[in-house]
Amino acid sequence: MTFKTRIKDIRESKWFSNLTTGIILFYAAALGFKTIDKVAEPYGLLFYSIDMFITVYFLVEIIIKIYAEKSIKDFFKSGWNIFDFVIVFITLIPLENSSFAAIARLMRIFRVLRLLNARPELKKIIDMLIGAIPAIVDIVILMFIIFYIYAIVGNFFFEELKSGLWKDFLTAMLTLFRVLTFEDWTDVMYEAMELYSWAWIYFVSFVIIAAFVFFNLFVAVIIDEMQKINSEHTDEQLNREEEKIDLLLEKMTQMQEEIRELKKKS
């Protein structure tokens, strides 16, 4: 086994992924603890050492990932690899003792985002959400149309209410968002019913359409995208298995030819 093969095995191993995940979670906990000034103040040197260790580890990890590829170009073909590289590169820039020290401290927080790439399961979820964006945008546009219609109707009928929740179009949109989140939406409905007894139809129909129907649409889109990703993942695994079988068949064919040659010689 060559050195590059060993490095590749390390990169693809489960323990390496778990180690990176554990270090990122530990670092996230340390950052949270550091915000408590009175408690964290005596441990300034310890936090500095932790920060240096994390920096070195991430640098070694990114070198391992780059070296395991056939070429550097192959490494940068993946958007996740570019994401990791940018975060590591930015945190290596010496900004602590400059006027950009606040930016340097902010950049440390983004190290926690590397958890998205450290766990394949999280990568799958993020890829799923990115893939679902076009469908989600269409649903949001349709939802905006419903909001727009209901806001105009609400402003027309309930503009005179004392609460002022329907005094103009934008305020009516915010009120509808409040109703959508079920934040004391019954109070808004009962106030409107004091003016119009039929107002419950307006609110109940909006809740059914906006909250129940559209929520289920979002869920359906995400589930559909997850099924697509799972099927693609299954296809990739099948292709890998087929490649392994093809390699085994080639080796068996070569061995048969070698055996035949040996028989001829004997």
Rosetta blueprint (number, residue, H / E / L):
1 M L
2 T L
3 F H
4 K H
5 T H
6 R H
7 I H
8 K H
9 D H
10 I H
11 R H
12 E H
13 S L
14 K H
15 W H
16 F H
17 S H
18 N H
19 L H
20 T H
21 T H
22 G H
23 I H
24 I H
25 L H
26 F H
27 Y H
28 A H
29 A H
30 A H
31 L H
32 G H
33 F H
34 K H
35 T L
36 I L
37 D H
38 K H
39 V H
40 A H
41 E H
42 P H
43 Y H
44 G H
45 L H
46 L H
47 F H
48 Y H
49 S H
50 I H
51 D H
52 M H
53 F H
54 I H
55 T H
56 V H
57 Y H
58 F H
59 L H
60 V H
61 E H
62 I H
63 I H
64 I H
65 K H
66 I H
67 Y H
68 A H
69 E L
70 K L
71 S L
72 I H
73 K H
74 D H
75 F H
76 F L
77 K L
78 S L
79 G H
80 W H
81 N H
82 I H
83 F H
84 D H
85 F H
86 V H
87 I H
88 V H
89 F H
90 I H
91 T H
92 L H
93 I L
94 P L
95 L L
96 E L
97 N L
98 S L
99 S L
100 F L
101 A H
102 A H
103 I H
104 A H
105 R H
106 L H
107 M H
108 R H
109 I H
110 F H
111 R H
112 V H
113 L H
114 R H
115 L H
116 L H
117 N H
118 A H
119 R L
120 P H
121 E H
122 L H
123 K H
124 K H
125 I H
126 I H
127 D H
128 M H
129 L H
130 I H
131 G H
132 A L
133 I H
134 P H
135 A H
136 I H
137 V H
138 D H
139 I H
140 V H
141 I H
142 L H
143 M H
144 F H
145 I H
146 I H
147 F H
148 Y H
149 I H
150 Y H
151 A H
152 I H
153 V H
154 G H
155 N H
156 F H
157 F H
158 F H
159 E L
160 E L
161 L L
162 K L
163 S L
164 G L
165 L L
166 W L
167 K L
168 D L
169 F H
170 L H
171 T H
172 A H
173 M H
174 L H
175 T H
176 L H
177 F H
178 R H
179 V H
180 L H
181 T L
182 F L
183 E L
184 D L
185 W H
186 T H
187 D H
188 V H
189 M H
190 Y H
191 E H
192 A H
193 M H
194 E H
195 L H
196 Y L
197 S L
198 W L
199 A H
200 W H
201 I H
202 Y H
203 F H
204 V H
205 S H
206 F H
207 V H
208 I H
209 I H
210 A H
211 A H
212 F H
213 V H
214 F H
215 F H
216 N H
217 L H
218 F H
219 V H
220 A H
221 V H
222 I H
223 I H
224 D H
225 E H
226 M H
227 Q H
228 K H
229 I H
230 N H
231 S H
232 E H
233 H H
234 T H
235 D H
236 E H
237 Q H
238 L H
239 N H
240 R H
241 E H
242 E H
243 E H
244 K H
245 I H
246 D H
247 L H
248 L H
249 L H
250 E H
251 K H
252 M H
253 T H
254 Q H
255 M H
256 Q H
257 E H
258 E H
259 I H
260 R H
261 E H
262 L H
263 K H
264 K H
265 K H
266 S L
